[in-house]
């Protein structure tokens, strides 16, 4: 498994914007607190990851219908869906100049009740100590989901099943996918979004277009 960055510019993975808004006072204070308790970089990455995984609920798990998107919204509300939680984790890490980006998997929403393929969001993180990229999934654990922090052996929320049409993507993108953001901003509730979850990525469209031209 080879996790690779979409951009060769490391600065792209530590920048802030309106979604990864680590200049927000609450986000910055939390990042400071987690960093101060850590002995080294990997300790901080693990602490930030486990905070988002365990202390920020997945909206669907708690029956919360309100959608959150930006890092500060997710922290303030205390919940978010997978994409939103990945925004907060990236913000906490980038606030301390730890490169972090976004990864996507195409998975079946629910084998029994919703057997449709949709995108799932997680994070790619670069460790300067280990000199490598690795993926972390802060979706939040529950029965059947047991994601863990690991640099060497991935333990993500979902194991991709190619025989079921599911797909993995080992590229770390510097920005949240624009089509994903469009969905999060279009709808006011999770109920609305659940009827129109992302099934395409703008990044993938671009890659396919480039491959076609070549």
C-alpha positions as CSV (number, residue, x, y, z in Angstrom):
1,X,0.0,0.0,0.0
2,X,1.5,3.3,-1.1
3,X,-0.1,6.5,0.3
4,X,0.9,9.4,-1.9
5,X,0.2,13.1,-1.9
6,X,-1.8,14.7,-4.8
7,X,0.5,17.8,-4.6
8,X,4.2,17.9,-4.2
9,X,3.9,21.2,-2.4
10,X,3.9,20.5,1.3
11,X,2.6,24.0,2.0
12,X,-0.7,22.9,0.5
13,X,-1.2,20.5,3.4
14,X,-0.8,23.1,6.2
15,X,-2.8,26.0,4.8
16,X,-6.0,27.3,6.3
17,X,-9.2,28.3,4.5
18,X,-12.9,28.9,5.2
19,X,-13.5,25.2,5.9
20,X,-10.2,24.3,7.6
21,X,-10.4,27.4,9.8
22,X,-7.8,26.7,12.4
23,X,-7.5,30.4,13.0
24,X,-10.8,30.0,14.9
25,X,-10.1,30.6,18.6
26,X,-11.7,27.4,19.9
27,X,-9.9,25.3,17.3
28,X,-6.6,26.9,18.0
29,X,-7.0,26.5,21.8
30,X,-7.8,22.9,21.5
31,X,-4.9,22.3,19.2
32,X,-2.6,24.1,21.7
33,X,-3.9,22.0,24.6
34,X,-3.4,18.7,22.7
35,X,0.0,19.7,21.6
36,X,1.2,20.8,25.0
37,X,0.3,17.4,26.5
38,X,2.2,15.5,23.8
39,X,5.8,14.4,24.2
40,X,6.5,14.4,20.4
41,X,4.8,14.8,17.0
42,X,3.3,11.3,16.8
43,X,1.8,11.7,20.3
44,X,0.1,14.9,19.2
45,X,-1.2,13.3,16.0
46,X,-2.6,10.4,18.0
47,X,-4.2,12.7,20.6
48,X,-5.8,14.9,17.9
49,X,-7.1,11.8,16.0
50,X,-8.5,10.2,19.1
51,X,-10.2,13.4,20.2
52,X,-12.0,13.8,16.9
53,X,-12.8,10.0,16.8
54,X,-14.1,9.7,20.3
55,X,-15.2,13.1,21.6
56,X,-16.9,14.3,18.4
57,X,-19.9,12.2,17.6
58,X,-20.8,11.0,14.2
59,X,-24.1,12.7,13.5
60,X,-25.9,9.6,12.3
61,X,-24.8,7.6,15.4
62,X,-26.6,10.1,17.7
63,X,-29.5,10.8,15.5
64,X,-28.5,14.4,14.9
65,X,-30.0,15.9,11.8
66,X,-28.1,19.2,11.7
67,X,-25.3,19.3,9.2
68,X,-21.9,20.7,10.1
69,X,-19.0,21.4,7.7
70,X,-16.2,23.7,8.8
71,X,-13.8,22.7,11.5
72,X,-15.1,25.3,13.9
73,X,-18.7,24.3,13.3
74,X,-17.9,20.6,14.0
75,X,-16.1,21.5,17.2
76,X,-18.8,23.9,18.4
77,X,-21.6,21.4,17.7
78,X,-19.7,18.3,18.9
79,X,-20.8,16.2,16.0
80,X,-20.4,15.8,12.2
81,X,-20.5,13.2,9.5
82,X,-17.3,11.6,8.2
83,X,-16.4,14.5,5.9
84,X,-17.0,17.1,8.5
85,X,-14.9,15.2,11.1
86,X,-12.0,15.0,8.7
87,X,-12.1,18.8,8.3
88,X,-11.7,19.2,12.1
89,X,-8.9,16.7,12.4
90,X,-7.0,18.4,9.5
91,X,-7.5,21.8,11.2
92,X,-6.2,20.6,14.6
93,X,-3.1,19.1,12.9
94,X,-2.4,22.0,10.5
95,X,-2.7,24.5,13.3
96,X,0.6,23.0,14.5
97,X,2.1,22.7,11.0
98,X,1.5,19.0,10.8
99,X,0.7,18.2,7.1
100,X,-2.8,16.7,6.7
101,X,-5.1,16.2,3.8
102,X,-8.2,14.3,2.7
103,X,-8.7,10.8,1.4
104,X,-11.8,9.1,0.0
105,X,-13.2,5.6,-0.3
106,X,-16.3,4.5,-2.2
107,X,-18.3,2.1,0.0
108,X,-21.8,0.7,0.4
109,X,-23.8,2.9,2.7
110,X,-25.5,0.0,4.4
111,X,-25.5,-3.6,3.1
112,X,-29.1,-4.2,4.3
113,X,-31.0,-0.9,4.3
114,X,-29.1,1.2,1.8
115,X,-27.0,-1.0,-0.6
116,X,-25.8,2.0,-2.6
117,X,-22.2,3.1,-3.3
118,X,-21.3,6.5,-1.9
119,X,-18.1,8.3,-0.9
120,X,-16.7,8.2,2.6
121,X,-14.1,10.7,3.9
122,X,-11.0,10.2,6.0
123,X,-7.6,11.8,6.4
124,X,-4.1,11.4,5.2
125,X,-1.3,12.7,7.6
126,X,2.4,13.1,7.1
127,X,4.7,12.3,9.9
128,X,8.1,14.1,9.8
129,X,9.4,11.7,12.4
130,X,8.5,8.7,10.3
131,X,9.0,10.4,7.0
132,X,5.8,8.9,5.5
133,X,2.2,9.5,4.8
134,X,-0.4,7.3,6.5
135,X,-4.2,7.3,6.7
136,X,-6.4,7.8,9.7
137,X,-10.2,7.5,9.9
138,X,-11.9,9.5,12.7
139,X,-15.4,8.6,11.7
140,X,-16.1,7.3,15.2
141,X,-16.4,3.7,16.4
142,X,-19.5,1.7,17.0
143,X,-20.5,-1.9,16.7
144,X,-18.8,-3.2,13.6
145,X,-16.5,-0.2,13.3
146,X,-13.2,-0.3,15.1
147,X,-10.8,2.3,13.7
148,X,-7.4,2.7,15.4
149,X,-4.3,4.9,15.3
150,X,-1.5,3.2,13.5
151,X,1.4,4.4,11.4
152,X,2.4,1.0,10.1
153,X,-0.7,-1.1,9.8
154,X,-4.0,0.6,8.8
155,X,-7.0,0.0,10.9
156,X,-9.7,2.1,9.2
157,X,-13.4,2.3,9.8
158,X,-14.3,0.2,6.7
159,X,-12.5,-2.5,4.8
160,X,-13.0,-1.9,1.1
161,X,-14.6,-4.9,-0.7
162,X,-13.7,-4.7,-4.4
163,X,-16.0,-7.7,-5.1
164,X,-18.9,-5.5,-4.0
165,X,-17.9,-2.6,-6.2
166,X,-16.2,-0.7,-3.4
167,X,-13.1,1.3,-4.2
168,X,-10.1,2.6,-2.3
169,X,-8.1,5.7,-3.2
170,X,-4.6,6.0,-1.8
171,X,-4.1,9.6,-2.8
172,X,-4.0,12.4,-0.1
173,X,-5.7,15.5,-1.5
174,X,-4.8,19.0,-0.1
175,X,-8.4,20.3,-0.1
176,X,-11.8,18.8,0.6
177,X,-13.3,17.7,-2.6
178,X,-15.4,20.5,-4.2
179,X,-18.3,18.2,-5.0
180,X,-18.4,16.9,-1.4
181,X,-18.4,20.5,-0.1
182,X,-21.2,21.4,-2.5
183,X,-23.4,18.7,-1.0
184,X,-22.6,19.8,2.6
185,X,-23.5,23.4,1.8
186,X,-26.5,22.6,-0.4
187,X,-28.5,20.9,2.3
188,X,-29.6,22.0,5.7
189,X,-30.2,18.6,7.2
190,X,-28.6,15.2,7.2
191,X,-31.9,13.7,6.1
192,X,-31.8,15.7,2.9
193,X,-28.1,14.8,2.3
194,X,-28.7,11.1,3.0
195,X,-30.9,11.1,-0.2
196,X,-28.1,12.7,-2.2
197,X,-24.8,11.6,-0.8
198,X,-21.7,12.2,-2.9
199,X,-21.2,9.5,-5.6
200,X,-18.6,11.4,-7.6
201,X,-15.4,13.3,-6.8
202,X,-14.2,16.4,-8.6
203,X,-10.6,15.2,-8.1
204,X,-11.4,11.9,-9.9
205,X,-13.1,13.7,-12.8
206,X,-10.0,15.8,-13.2
207,X,-7.7,12.8,-13.1
208,X,-9.8,10.9,-15.6
209,X,-9.9,13.9,-17.9
210,X,-6.1,14.2,-17.7
211,X,-5.7,10.5,-18.4
212,X,-8.1,10.8,-21.4
213,X,-6.1,13.7,-22.9
214,X,-2.8,11.7,-22.5
